[in-house]
């Protein structure tokens, strides 16, 4: 019993094939009963009508509101507890769904398709930005993450919904959901998948969406493990203090000593604020 949720914005060139492939895979693997839910996020090209004709349940938004919100609405609408999400642009191998489900049934809370291949590393600009975000997310989650924002994954409906208040409504949905699972000690596994060239034009604004992802990563770390952020800031202050003190000694500049001492005091203050943030989180967690 599986619900496949597919967000779509102006994907008329790929939606019918995506639905057909999903049906063929689920029928072939005898993963029945199932449903395919397409969330038409304000499309103007008839995506929703084509999805209905192809046999999917269609949930329509009156205007575009975001990738994450589309997935949340589709997941809430789902009839079955096992959820698979994928995109409508043909880039993700729908044929990997049986592997994801089999791995999920081994006791994992979420199984993610980790993208590989030349189409995943196609942009000279995307690669360094993705690498920076990967380092930040791995620091936050304190574990290795092969793919921080893959859009092909399987999980249980009620578990995911329990984190929706702290998960992005926009492009960062998958990243923030991953962090929510990992920072609540959920079991997350990755399976390599071949990432294909997408059909049509990407809806992602690389710079804007990267900044938004960074924002949600910082928010997640502040919410789930606030001391980590404050300790990082304190370490930066201590580094400034060491550099200032050494510079003051070498150059015989009094302002270097003053800056160094000030940075040390600031690092102590930052750690104290971190401890207060942890205490506040513990108090909030005890509220009914």
C-alpha positions in Angstrom: 0.0 0.0 0.0 1.9 3.0 -1.4 1.2 6.6 -2.2 3.5 8.2 -4.7 3.4 12.0 -4.4 4.6 14.0 -7.4 4.8 17.8 -7.2 4.5 19.5 -10.7 4.7 23.0 -12.0 4.3 23.3 -15.8 5.6 19.7 -16.5 3.2 18.8 -19.3 6.1 17.3 -21.3 7.1 14.8 -18.6 4.1 14.2 -16.4 2.3 11.5 -18.5 5.5 9.5 -18.9 6.3 9.8 -15.2 2.9 8.5 -14.2 3.0 5.6 -16.7 6.5 4.6 -15.5 5.4 4.7 -11.9 2.3 2.5 -12.6 4.4 0.0 -14.6 7.0 -0.3 -11.8 4.5 -0.6 -9.0 2.4 -3.2 -10.9 5.5 -5.1 -12.0 6.8 -5.3 -8.4 3.3 -6.1 -7.1 3.4 -3.2 -4.8 -0.4 -2.9 -4.7 -2.7 -1.3 -3.8 -1.2 2.1 -4.7 -2.1 5.6 -5.7 -0.3 8.3 -7.6 -1.0 11.8 -6.4 0.1 14.8 -8.6 0.1 18.2 -6.9 -0.4 20.7 -9.6 1.3 23.8 -8.1 -0.4 26.5 -10.2 0.6 25.2 -13.6 -0.5 27.2 -16.7 0.2 24.5 -19.3 -2.5 21.9 -18.5 -0.2 19.7 -16.4 -3.1 18.8 -14.0 -5.5 17.8 -16.7 -2.9 15.6 -18.4 -2.2 13.9 -15.0 -5.9 13.2 -14.5 -6.2 11.7 -17.9 -3.1 9.5 -17.1 -5.0 8.1 -14.0 -3.4 10.1 -11.2 -5.3 11.8 -8.4 -4.7 15.5 -8.8 -4.6 18.2 -6.1 -4.6 21.7 -7.5 -3.1 24.9 -6.0 -4.7 28.1 -7.4 -1.3 29.5 -7.8 2.3 28.5 -7.4 3.2 28.3 -3.7 6.3 26.1 -3.5 7.8 22.7 -3.9 7.7 21.9 -0.2 4.2 23.0 0.3 3.1 20.9 -2.6 4.7 17.8 -1.1 3.2 18.5 2.3 -0.3 18.8 0.8 0.1 15.7 -1.2 1.4 13.7 1.7 -1.5 14.9 3.9 -3.9 13.8 1.2 -2.3 10.4 0.8 -4.5 7.3 1.7 -1.5 5.0 2.6 1.1 5.2 5.2 4.1 4.4 2.9 5.0 7.5 0.9 7.3 7.8 -2.1 8.1 11.2 -3.5 9.6 11.9 -6.9 9.7 14.7 -9.5 7.7 15.0 -12.7 10.6 15.9 -15.0 12.0 12.4 -15.8 15.3 13.0 -14.0 14.7 10.4 -11.2 14.6 6.7 -11.9 11.1 5.7 -10.9 12.3 2.1 -11.4 14.2 2.4 -8.1 11.0 2.5 -6.1 11.0 -1.3 -5.2 14.6 -1.0 -3.9 13.6 2.0 -1.7 10.6 0.2 -0.3 12.5 -3.0 0.3 15.2 -1.1 2.2 12.5 0.9 4.1 10.9 -2.3 5.3 14.2 -3.4 6.8 13.6 -1.0 9.6 14.7 2.4 8.2 12.6 5.5 8.8 13.6 7.0 5.4 15.5 5.8 2.4 16.8 8.3 -0.1 18.0 7.9 -3.7 21.6 9.3 -3.8 22.1 10.8 -7.2 25.1 9.8 -9.3 26.2 10.3 -12.9 27.2 13.3 -15.2 23.8 14.9 -15.1 24.1 15.4 -11.4 27.4 17.1 -11.7 26.6 19.0 -14.9 27.2 22.6 -13.7 30.5 24.2 -12.9 28.6 26.5 -10.6 26.3 24.0 -9.0 29.1 21.6 -7.8 30.9 24.1 -5.5 27.7 25.4 -4.1 26.4 21.9 -3.5 29.8 21.0 -1.8 29.6 23.9 0.6 26.0 23.1 1.5 26.9 19.5 2.0 29.7 20.4 4.4 27.3 22.6 6.4 24.6 20.0 6.5 27.0 17.2 7.5 28.4 19.4 10.3 24.8 20.1 11.5 23.7 16.4 11.3 27.1 15.1 12.5 27.1 12.3 9.9 28.0 11.8 6.3 25.2 12.6 3.8 25.7 11.4 0.2 22.9 13.6 -1.2 21.5 16.4 0.9 18.4 17.3 -1.3 17.5 14.3 -3.4 13.9 14.4 -4.5 13.4 10.6 -4.7 12.8 9.1 -1.3 10.5 6.7 0.7 9.3 7.2 4.3 6.3 6.7 6.6 3.5 9.3 6.4 2.8 10.0 10.0 6.5 10.3 11.0 7.1 12.9 8.2 4.0 14.9 9.1 5.1 15.2 12.7 8.0 17.3 11.5 6.2 19.5 9.0 6.1 22.6 11.3 9.9 22.7 11.1 10.2 21.7 7.4 10.5 24.2 4.5 7.6 24.9 2.2 10.0 25.7 -0.6 12.8 24.0 -2.4 14.6 23.2 0.8 11.9 20.7 1.8 14.0 17.6 1.3 17.1 19.1 3.0 15.1 20.2 6.1 13.2 16.9 6.3 16.5 15.0 6.2 17.9 17.1 9.1 14.6 16.7 11.0 15.0 12.9 10.8 18.7 12.8 11.5 18.6 15.2 14.4 15.8 13.2 16.0 17.9 10.0 15.8 15.8 8.5 13.0 17.4 5.9 10.7 18.1 7.2 7.3 19.8 5.2 4.5 20.9 6.0 1.0 20.8 4.0 -2.2 22.8 5.1 -5.3 20.6 6.0 -8.3 21.4 7.2 -11.9 20.3 10.8 -12.3 19.0 11.6 -15.8 18.7 14.8 -17.8 15.5 16.6 -16.9 12.7 17.2 -19.3 12.0 21.0 -19.7 13.4 23.9 -17.8 14.5 23.8 -14.2 12.4 25.8 -11.7 15.4 26.2 -9.3 17.1 29.6 -8.9 20.5 28.4 -7.9 21.7 31.5 -5.9 18.3 32.3 -4.2 17.4 28.7 -3.4 20.9 28.0 -2.1 20.6 30.9 0.3 17.2 29.7 1.4 18.6 26.2 2.0 21.4 27.6 4.1 18.8 29.6 6.1 16.8 26.4 6.8 19.9 24.5 7.7 20.8 27.1 10.3 17.3 27.2 11.6 17.2 23.4 11.9 20.5 23.4 13.8 19.3 26.2 16.1 16.1 24.4 16.8 17.4 20.8 17.3 20.9 21.4 18.6 21.4 25.1 19.4 24.6 24.6 21.4 26.4 23.5 18.2 25.9 26.8 16.5 26.9 28.8 19.6 30.1 26.7 20.1 31.0 27.3 16.4 30.6 31.0 16.9 32.6 30.9 20.1 35.4 29.0 18.3 35.5 31.8 15.7 35.8 34.4 18.4 38.6 32.4 20.1 40.4 32.2 16.7 40.1 36.0 16.4 41.4 36.4 19.9 44.5 34.2 19.2 45.3 36.1 16.0 44.8 39.5 17.7 47.0 38.6 20.7 49.7 37.2 18.5 49.6 40.2 16.3 49.6 42.5 19.3 52.7 40.8 20.7 54.6 40.7 17.4 53.7 44.3 16.3 53.6 45.7 19.9 50.2 47.1 19.3 48.0 47.7 22.3 44.8 47.6 20.3 45.7 44.0 19.4 45.7 43.0 23.1 42.4 44.8 23.7 40.8 43.1 20.7 42.1 39.7 21.8 40.8 40.1 25.4 37.4 41.4 24.0 37.2 38.4 21.7 37.8 36.0 24.6 35.1 37.6 26.7 32.8 37.5 23.7 33.4 33.8 23.2 32.5 33.1 26.9 29.3 35.1 26.5 28.4 33.2 23.3 28.8 29.8 25.0 26.6 31.1 27.9 24.0 32.1 25.4 24.2 28.6 23.9 23.6 27.0 27.2 20.6 29.2 27.8 19.3 28.2 24.3 19.6 24.6 25.3 17.8 25.2 28.5 15.0 27.0 26.7 14.6 24.2 24.2 14.4 21.6 27.1 11.6 23.8 28.7 9.7 24.0 25.4 10.0 20.2 24.8 8.4 19.6 28.2 5.3 21.7 27.3 2.3 19.6 26.4 
